[in-house]
Amino acid sequence: MDIIKIKKDIYEAIKNGEISKSVVEKLVRRDGALISKECELWDYKKTFEEDKDSYLKILKSIISFHNTFGGYMIFGVEEKVKDTSFILCGVEKNLIDQQKLRGQFDRYFNQRLDLTYEEILISSGTGKVLVGLLHIPKRDKKNHSVAAVIDGANTKNKIILAKDAVYIRKLDECKQVVTQADFEFLVSERNFNTEATTKQSRKKIIEHNLPDKNFICPDFIGRFEILQELWSWLSDDFQYTKVLAADGGKGKTSIAYEFCQLIIKSGTELFEQVIWLTAKKRQFKAAYNQYVRTPDTHYNDLESLLSEVCLRTGSLPDEVTDFTLQQLQRSAREGLSLIPSFVVIDDIDSNSPEEQKRIMEIARTISNSSSRILMTTRANNIYSSDSSILVPGLEGEEYKDLIDSLCGSLGLQRYNDKNINKLNAASEGSPLFTESILRLCKLGLSVDKAILDWSGKSGDTVREAALRKEVSELSSEAIKILLTISYIGSLSRSELHLYTDLENSEINESIEQLGNLFLISSIEFIEEEPRFESTSSISKLVLSIASDIVPNSEQYISRIREISEGLEANTKIHIPEVGAAIRQCNSLIKEERYDDARNTVLSLLRQPRYKENSDLYFMLAKTEYEDPNINDEVARKYFSEAFIKGQRKPAFFEMWYQTEVNHGTNIKILEVCDHALRSMGKFDTQWGERKAYASYNLAMSTENFENKIRYLVSCYENSSKLIKLSKKERWERFKELNIKVVDNIWNESINNGMYEVAGRAIINAVNGGDIRSANFNRIIEVSHFYADEKSVSDEAFRELRDFLEWAPKLVREGAISREALALKLDQSYRTMLASVRNKKIQVTA
């Protein structure tokens, strides 16, 4: 019996809505028993009782099947031996009341599914039996996943259906969606037979204007329940706006940002773009190897907010300038209807209470079934409770994770549970307030003393007090550097010289002072030109006390603003014709008019003034990417050309990567990953993971020893970074990858007689935490070659000798006793000391 073929046949029956005898017969064996297997496509039930508990269980199964591949529930099947023997036992007539089942579904999910239930006579070993067959349709890709709108608890008060939780079918179980991979699966085609196809379905690329993650929240922690509620909200047919409300410092902006990233990474079909609009002063950011145009704020009142929405949904700048408020509102509403968008309006409370009311009211009128709007504001009485999510402080394990993260970044020792509980109570779980208290601890205060200083003061007051203490220790040049970075954003040494006119020696001393106090940090860009930035909270405070710490601060800020605007004008010139062409192309692509979109771009590229425009080449590549009738080789060509012309947008790299994964080579996939990481200016976990696996795949496919080792080392370096930045479940995956890399380097090096490479690889692995017994035995093995091998350098010999000197102690201090191994290492060390080569090295020294 071919189980793969049976699954394919059942899946086809699900898609076709088949509800007949033949469906069940596909699962009946020749002896009359059923296939001893439940899976993603079908589930067996003995009977059904019309009580609350039974309805909740069946509803959970139905929604899990619906969100996955669709499926069948077959009633009248008894499980004789768990997971091993299933037989037909039959059901009584009219087992399930379809009307009542639909009503229960409507109650818990606020909608109905096209469920079909039939009772069918099936032949079994003992004669004919009546079997109930319930068909559950597969959710259309264009529809959002379905989640319960209320909690469903059984008679023992145990939650069976959790409000806002999304469930999918995994093998024979109903599982809650919890990982990024789960969310990406939800919005995919969900074709059960994808493993049979060679070409992957293209992931939807969502355009966005999100600021740098490090500016918002470098290390996002917890908040899964709120993210889950927001995901569920996307399927609400009656509510198109939502408010994240909390006191300052609770992390509402970070949650909004993380949810935007979830939408972008999932590739959902719901939205074409994510629009981030904030009333906060935005920092100048060099996201790529150039200056990026970033205004101080996107909006400061209702009119400027609507103007931004209009400009990002198809309106031309000249039009918007002359619009009245009513025209702005109408244009924004029409634009959001034409271009499905997820809009974040951040920091509404920066406006007056009256202006906040206007913004919230208008947000409700311009949002629609195509576009949603998420707003963030401090807790107040302006919004209604049914459209808002109150953001609490962190608690429990999430708060402990926050403390661990902050202690790591501030260079503090880890705290015990008693002190963590004190910090949690004092800060009310606020990430920003917690950081403020810990900065006081960084100045030498105990936890109790830092909390005492905090007590009776507002968070802003305490943060300001801590900052003033730190600033008092700085030189005037360092204060000037700090103010410049706080206002402009991330800057290199050469840029700091341009803004401040300070000498390189003064800049270097200032950077050292600021780094020692953790007021700025270095970010990776290129090795020759590191960049420096501060956190948003420190930047905000520095700017608030600028007049107290820098003489004539207003004049100084005005000067650096002029420099910034001048540099920006030289590096980013707005070309209305290009913007109009791109908006037109996006509309044509949406209508699947690919030839017209292509001709729109080409008509501009034929003109000399536009022939080097990277945005037009990206648009051409995007058109080929979206057109299913175009060979991917054409798209790959245009992506490469767009990169050469200077294109560096995140969406560009994402489309290029997806194209290369489908039809490119391993070397080209690695090349795209390299370009993306360099352009971002710092290590990005998603691209770092892609590069690690691309390097590994390339290493496994090449025969050249040097290239193989180079790619394996690249994989190890990226995977090691990911280990430091990842949580446990992902950390373990990257650790396993590193083990595979080390094993491959060892085997390849030994087989090719490259003993120095083999030895150094194992020493690095042990230093990195890979203290498997196999590695120590490898060191013992390779030490015999080191003693008299001419191809091994004296430096490598000394390195291995020193390693063998302390390795036995490391082995003995481990959690598991390995005394025999330690003794073997001791013997190898003595052997190396006694070797002729060692004596020669000592004489030379």
N, C-alpha and C positions, 0 to 999 in steps of 0.2 A: 504494500500500500504506500503510494507516494504522497507523503504528508505535504510536501512543497506544492505539488499540483492541486491537492485538495484545498489548501489555503488560497491558492490563486483562484480556483473556481468559486469558493465561498465569497471571496472579495468581489469578484465580478457580479455575483448574485446580489450582494449588498448594494453595489452601485446601481444595479438595474432595478432595485426595489422588489426583487423576487420573493414571493411568500407562497411557497408551494411544497408539495411532498418531496420533490427532487432535492430541495435544500437539505432536509434532514437525512435523506437517503445517502447523500454524499458522505455523511459521518457514520453510517451504519456499516459494520463489517459483515462478512459473509456468515459468521456464526450468530448474527442478530444483535451482538453487543455493539456498543458505540466506541469510536476511537477514544482511547484513554488519554485524552488531552483537551484541556481548555486553554484558550489563547487570546490574542488581541482581537479576534474576530467572532468568537462565540463563547457562550457560557452555559453550563448545564444547571438546571434547578429541578428539585424533586417536586415541589408544589409551591403554592403561594397562599399565604394567610392574609385576609383583609384586616390587618391591624397596622398601627402607626409604625412599629419597628420594621415590618415587612415592606411597607411603602417606602420608607427612607432608604432601605438597602437596595431596592429595585431602582429607585430614582438615581442613586449614586452610580449604579452599574450603567443605567441608560445614558447618563450625561458623560460618563467616562468613554463609552463606546462612541457617542456622538462627536465628542471633541477629538477622537483619534481617527479611526477608519470607518466608523459605523459598525454595525454588528448584529448578531442574533442572540436572543436568549431563548433556550429550548427548555420547556417545562415538561415534566414527566420522565426525568432521568434520575435514577438513583445511583449514588456512589457507593458501591459495595466495598471496595478497598481504596483507601485514599490515594488519589492521583494515579490509580492503577487499573481499576475496574469500574466501568459505568454500564448500566443496563437500562433498557426502557421499562418503566413501571407504569406509565400512563397517568392521566389526570381526569378529574371529573369535568363534565361539560360546563362551559361558561365559567372557567376558572377565574378569569380576569375580566373585570368590568372596565372596558376601554374608556368610557366616559369619565369614570371616577379617577382612573389613572391619569388621564389628560388634565383633569382638574387639580390633582395633587401636584403635577408637574408645573402647572400654571401658578399654583400657590407658592412654591418654593423658588421658581425661576422666573416668574413674571412673564412667561411666554409659553407657547405650546410647540411641540414637535409633531411632525407627521408620523406618529407611531401607528403600526398596523399589527394586529394580533389575530391569528387564525388557529383553529384546532383541526388537526389533520390525523387521519388513520394511517398508522405505519405498521408494516409487518415486522414482527420480532420472532424470536425462537419459540415463544409460547402462543403465537397467534397475533392478531391485530390489536394494537393499543392506540389510544387517543393521546396525541402529543400537542402541546401548545407551542406555537412559534411566534415570537415577537420580533418584528423587524425594526431596527433603529437606524435611521438614515445618517449618512456621514455629513458633518458640517461642511458647508461650502467654504472654500478658501476666502471668499470675499466677506464672509460673516465673521464677526469676532467670536472668540471662545465664550462659552456660556458658563456662568457661575451662579450659585444660589444667592438670592437677595436677602434671605433670612437664615439664621441657624436652624438646623434640624437635629434635635436631640431625641434619643429614644426614651423608653419608659424608665431606664436607669439613669437618665440625665446625662448620658454620654453623647457627645457631638458626633453624629454620623455624617451630616452635610454641614460644612463650615461656611458661614457667610463670606462671600467674595472669593472663596477658594475655588481654583480651577482643577478639575480632575481629568486624567487621561488613563487609558488602558495600557498597562505594561505587562506583557505575557498574560498571566491569568489573574492579575490583580488590578484594582483601581487605585491609582496613586495620585497624590496631590502634586501639582506643578511647583517645583522649588528652585530649579537651576536655570541658568541662561540657556542651556541646550534645550530644556523643556519648552521655554518660551519660543525659541526659534523653531522647534518642531511644531508648535501650535499654529504658527502663521505660515508654515510651509505647505506644499501641495499635499503632503501626507499620503503619497501613493504607496500602497503596501508592497508593490513589486519594484521599487526603485533600485533594489540590488541587481535587478536583471538588466538595467540600462547602463550604458557606458558614460553617457553625458549627464552631468548633474544639472538639476534645475537651477536656474539663475536666481540668486538671492536678490530681493528688492533692495536697491540702494536708496536710502532716504537722505536728501540734502539737509544741511543744518548749519546754523551759525553759532553753535555752542562755544562759550569761552573755554580757555584751557582748563582742564580738570584740576590742575594744581592750584589754580586761582580760586576755585569753588571749594573743593574738598579732595585733597590728595588720597585719603584713605577712608572710603565710605564703610561704615560699620552698621550691621543690623538693619532694622526698619523693614523687614520682609512683609510684615502684616500690612503696613501702609502701602508699600509697593503693590501688594496683592490687591488691596482695595482699589487703588488707582487703575490697575489692569482690568479689574472687573467693571469699573465705571465706564470704560471705553465701549462696553456693550449696552449701556443704558440708552434706550431710545427716547427718553424724555428729559434727560439732564445733560447739557452740553458744556456746562462750566462747573468748575470745582475750585474750592479754596483750601489751601494749606495754611492753617493758622496756629500761631504759637508765640510765646514771648521771645524776645531777642535771644539768639544763641542756641536755640533748641535744634536747629538743623533743617528748617523747612526748605531753604534754598538748596541745600545739599540733596534732600530727598527729591525735589523737583528735577534737579540735574541728573541724578541717578536714574530716575524714571525716563527722562529723555534718552539717556544712553540705552536703556532697556528697549525702548521703541526702535531706536536706530539699529541696534545690533540684531534685533529680532527680524528686521526686514518685513514688518507687517504691511499688508496691502492697504491698510486703512488710510495711510498718510503719504503724501508726496514729499513733505518737508517738515522739519521741526524748527520753529521760530522762537528764539530766546530774546526777550525784551526786558530790560531791567532799568529801574530808576536809580540804581546805585552808580557811583562813579566807577567806571570800568578802567582797569589798568591797561596800559599799553603792553601788548604782547607780541613777541616775535615768534610766531608759531612755526614759521618756516625760515629759510635762510634769507629773509627779507623782512622789512617792516610791514606790519599788518594794519590796515586802516581801522581804528577803533575809537569812536567818539566817546566823550566822557560818560554820557548816558544815552540810552535809546529814547527815553521819553521823560518829560517832567510835568506833563498834564495830559488831559484827555486828547486834545488836538494833536499833540506830537506823537502820542501813542497810536492813534488812528492813522496818522501819516506813515509811520513805520510799517504798520500792517498792510496798507495800500501798496507801498513801494515793494514789499516782499511777496505780493500776490498779483503782480502784473501791471500796476499803474506806473506811468512815467513820471520822473521828478518834476518836469514842467507842469504837468497836469495837477499834481498834488499841491503844488505851491499856491494855486489859485482856488482850490476847493474850499467851500464853506463847510461848517461842521456837519450839516446834513449830508452834503455830498461825500465828505470823508466817510461818514457812517455807512452810506449806501455803497460806496466803492469797496470798503472793507468787507461788508457782508457779501457782496457779489464775488469779490476775489477769493474769500474763504470758501465759497460754494464751488467755484471753478477749480481751485487748487487745494485739495484736502490737506489741511495743516494741523499740526499740534502746536499750540501757541502757549508759551509760558510768559506770564506777566509778573515779573518778580518785584518784590519790595514796594507794593502799592502804598504801604503806610508812610513812605517818604513824602507822599502828597498830603494835603490838608484833608480832614475828615469829609468835607463836602466833595472834594475832588475824588476821593476814594469811592464815595457813593456813586458818582457819575461814571467812573471807570467800570465798576462792577455792574451797574445797570446796562451800560452799553455793551459790555462783554457778553451779556446774556442775549442781546439782540443781534449781534454779529456772528456768534457761534451757531452751528447748525449740525445736521446729521453727517456732514462731510468733515467739519473741522471742530476741534475741541479746544477749550481754553482753560488752563490751570493757572491760578493766581496764588501768590504768597503774600501774607500780611501778618502783622502782630495780632495777637488775640484781642478782639474788640467786639462791639455789638452791631457792626455795620452789616455783616453778612448773615444769612439764615443758617441755622444749625443743620438743616437737611442737605445743604449743598457744600458743607465744609467738613474738613478732617482736622481735628485738634491734634497737634503733634506733641506727645508727652516727652519727658526726658528719658534717657536711656536707663535701663535697669538690668540687674542680674548679670548674666554672662556677656551680654552686649556691652554693658558698662565696663566690665573687666577687660574686654577686648580693646575698648577705647583707652583705658589707662595704660595697657601694655603698649599700644601704638604711640601714645603721647610720650611715655617714658623713653621709648626707643628714639623718638625724634629729638627729644630734649636732652638726652644723655643722662637720664636719671636711673637709679636702681629700681627694680620692680618692687611694688608695695604689697604687703600682706592683705588678707581679706578684711581685717579690722580697719586699716587705714583706707582701703578702697570704699568700705561702707560709709566712713566719715565723709570722704570726698563726694560720694553719691548724694548723701543727705544735704550737704552744704551747697552743692551746685545744682540740686534738683535734676541731676542727670543731663544738664546742658553741656554739650561738647565744648562750646566756646568758654563757658564759665569754668569748666574743669581745667582747660588749658591755662586760664588766667591764674588759677590757684597753683597749678604745677609750676608756672613760671616764677611765682613767689618762692616755691620750694627750690627752684634752680638757683635762686639768689642766696640760698643757705638756710632758709627757714624750714622748721619741721612742719609736718602736715598740720598738727594742731595749731601752731603759731600762724601758718598761712591762712588757715580757716578762720582764726580769730581776727586777723587783719581784714578778712573778707566780710565778716559778720557786721551787719548794720550798715553796709554800703551797697550801692548798686553795682552790678557787674562792670559797667563801663568805668565807674570810679576806681574800682580795684585794679582793673586792667591798666588804666591810665597811671595809677600809682606805681605799679610794677614797672611799667615802661619808663617812667621818669627816673626811677632808681637805676635802671640799666643805662639810660641815655647819659646820666650824670658821670658814668665811667668812661664815656667816649671822648675822643678828641673832636675838635671842631670840624676837621676834615671828614671824619667818620660820620658825624651827624649830617653833614651835607650830602654824603653818599647815600645814607639811609633815606633822607627826604627825597632825593632824586629817584631812587628805586621805588619808593612808596608811591610816588606820583606817576612815573612813567611805566613801571613794570619791570620785566626781566631785562637786564642789560649786561653787555660784556665789558671787559676792561677798556677796550678802545672806545666804546660808546660812552662809558663813564667819563673818560678823558674829554670827549667831545662836549658833553653836557656841563661838566664842572670846571674844566680848565686846570684840574689838579695834575700834578706830575705822577708818573707811573709808580714811583716809590711811595708817594702819599696814598695813592689808590690801593696799593698792595697792603700797606699797613692798616688802612681803614677796613679793608675787606677782612683781614685777619681779626681785628677787634670785633667787628660785627658778627663774624662767624663764631667766635668764642662765646658770644652771648646768645647764639642761636637767633639773632635778629634777621639774618639773611641766610640763604642756603645756596649752594652751587647746583646747577642743573646741567645735565649732559647736552652738548650740542655738537661741537667738533672739539677734538682734543686740544687743538692749538688755541681755541677761543672759548673757554667756559663762560657760562652766563650766571648771573646772580639775581635772586628774587627774594621777596619777603612774602609772608602769608597775608591774606586779605585782612585779617583782624589787626595785625601789627600795622599794616599800611594805613588802615582807617584811623587808628589811634595816632600814628605819627603825624598824619595830615591835620588831625584835630588839635594838636598842640604845636603845630609848626611855628606859630608866631612866638612861642615861648623858647624854642630851642635854636632857631636860626634867625639872626638879625635880618630885618627887611625881607621876611619870608615871602610876602606877597609879590614883591618885585622879582625875587629869585624864581618862584613858581611860574610867574608870567614869562620869564625868560626861557625856562626849559620847555614851557608849553609851545612857545614860538618855534624853538628848535625842532620839537617833535612834529609840529604841523608842517614845517618846511620839509623835513625828511619824508614825511608821509606823502606830501604832494609830489615829491620827486619819484616815489616808488609805486604809487597807486593812482593812476589817472582814470577817472570815470569816463567811459565812452558810452553815451546814450544809445548809439546805434547797435553796439554789441549787446547791451542789456536788453534792448527791445527784441533783437534776433533770438537771444537765448530764451526769453519768455515765450516767444512765438513757437520756437522749436519744442519746448516742453509741452505746450498745448497740443501741437501736432503729433508728438510721440504718444501722448495720452489717447489720442484718437486713432492711433496706429497708422497715421499717414507718414510713414517713414521717408518716402521719396521726397515729399514736400519739405519735411524737416531737413533732410540732407541738402536739398537745393537752397534752402534759406541760408544755411551756414556757408556753403560753397560760393554763393553769390557775394558774400562779404570777403571771404578768403581770396577771391580773385582780385580784389582791390589792394594795391600795394600797401596802403596804410594799415590794413588789417592782417596781412599775410603772416605776421609773427605773433598774433594774439593767441595766447595759450588757452583762454576760455573758449574760443571758437573751436580749437582743435579738440578740447575736451568734449564740447557739445557734439562734434562730429563722431568722436569715439563712442559717446553715449548713444547716439542714434544707431550706430552699427551694433552696439551691445544689445540694445533693446529689440532690434529687428530680427525676428526668428529665421528669416530667409537669407541672412547674410552669413557668410563663412566667418568663423571667429578669427581667422588669420587677418582679415581686413581690420577688424576691431583692434587686434593686438598691434597692428602697424600704427594706427592712429593714436592709441594710448602711448606708445613709445614716442611718437612725434610730439604729442602734447607735453610729455615730460621734458623733452629736449627744449621745447619753447618756454618752459618755466612753470608748468602747471603743478601745484602742490596741494590742492584741496583734499581733505580726508575722503570725501565721496569719490574723487577721482582714483585714489589708490585702492579703495574698496572695489570699484568696478574693474580696475585693471587686474587686481588679484583674482577676482572671481573668474575673469576671462582666462587667465593663465592656468588656473586650477583645472578648468574644463578642458582646454586644448593646448596649453603651453608645456614647456619642458621644466624639469626640476630646477635647472640652473636659472631659468627665467623667473620662476616663482620666488626663488631666493633673492634674485636681483630686485624684484618689486618690494619684497620685505625690507631689504637694505635701504632702498630709496625712501620708503615710508618712514622708517625709524630715524633716518638722518633728517628728514624734512620736519619731523615733529619736534626735534630739539631735545627730547628726553626719552627715556626708556618707557615704552607703552606695552602693557602686559599682553594685549591681544596680538599686536604685531611681533612682540618678542616670542610668544608661543609659536606663531606661524613660522618665524624664522628658525626657531629651534627644530621644528619638525621638517621644514624644508631642507635644512642643512643635513639632518639625519638621513632623509630619503635620498638626497644627492650622494651622500657618503656611501650608502648601500648600493648605489647604482653605478659607481665608478670603480675601475680596476686600478687606476694609478694610485700608488701608495701615498705619495705626498699630498695629493688632492684629497684622498680619503681621510687622512689624518687631519688635514686643515678643516674639512667640513665637520668632522666629529668634534674637534676642539671648539669650533664656532657653536655647535649645538650645545656642548657642555657649558660654555660661558653664558649663553642665553637662558638655558634651563636653570642654572645656578642662581641667576638673578630672579627668575620666576619663583624659585623655592623661597627666597627671602620675602617676596611680596605676596605670596599666596596663602590662602587658608588651608586647613588640614586636608580636605578631600582632593584639592588640586595639588597641594604640596606633595602628597604621596605619589601622584602621577608623574610629576617632574623628577622626583627622586628615583623612581623606577627607570625613567628615561636616562638619567645620568648613569645609573648602574649599567644599562645596556651599552652606553657610549664607552664607559671605562673598559668593559669586557671586550668590546670590539677593538679599541685601541691596543689593548694588551695582545690579543690574538694576532692582529695584523702586524704589529711590531715584532713580536717573537718570530712569526713565520717568515718575516723579511730580514731577520737578523739585526733589527734596529733596537738594540738592548737599552741604549740610553733613552730613547723615546718611551720605551715600555716602562723603565724605572721611574722616570719623571712623571709619567701619567699616573702611576699608582701612588707615588708620594703626594701629588696634588690631590688625588681622590681622598686619601686618608686625611690630609689637612682640611679637606672640605667636609669631613664627617662620615665618609664611607669606610667604616672600620670593620668590614667583613673579614672573617678569618682568611678567606680566599685571597684578599689583597696582601695580607702579611705573608702568606705562603708564597705569593708571587714575588714579593721583595726578596725573600730568602732565595728563591730560584734564580732571580736575575743577578743577585749579588755575586754568584759564581762567575758570571761573564764579566762583571765589572773589574774583578781583580787583575785580569791580564788581557782584557779586550782592548786592542789599540784604537778601535773606532769610538771608544767611550772617553770623553774629555776628563781631565783632572778635576775640573769643577763639578761635573756630574758625580765623579767618584767620591769627592768630599761630601757632596750633598747626601748621597746614599749612606755613607759611613755615619754622618751625624744623625741621620734619620734612624738608623739601626741602634744608635746609642740610647735614644729615648723611647723607641717603639715598645720595648718590653714593659716599661712602666705604664704606658698607655693601655696595653693589653691587660695588665694585672689590675688596673683600676676600673675596668669595665664592669658592667652589671653581672656578667656571666664569667665564671672562672675559666681562664684559658692558660693555665700555668704551663702546660706542655708546649704551647705555641710560643709563650714568652721565653722559655728555655731555648727553643730553636733559634729565636731571634738573637738571644744573647750569644749563642754559638756562632751565628753568622757575623755578628759584630766582631767577635774575637778573631775570626778567620780573616776578616778584612784588615784588622789591625796588624795581623801577622804577615800579610801579603807583601811581596817584593815591591809592588807598585806603591803601596802606602809608605814604605820606607823611603822610596825615591822622592815622593811628594814632600815628605817631612824634611829631607835633606835640602831640596830645592827651596822650601819655605825658609 
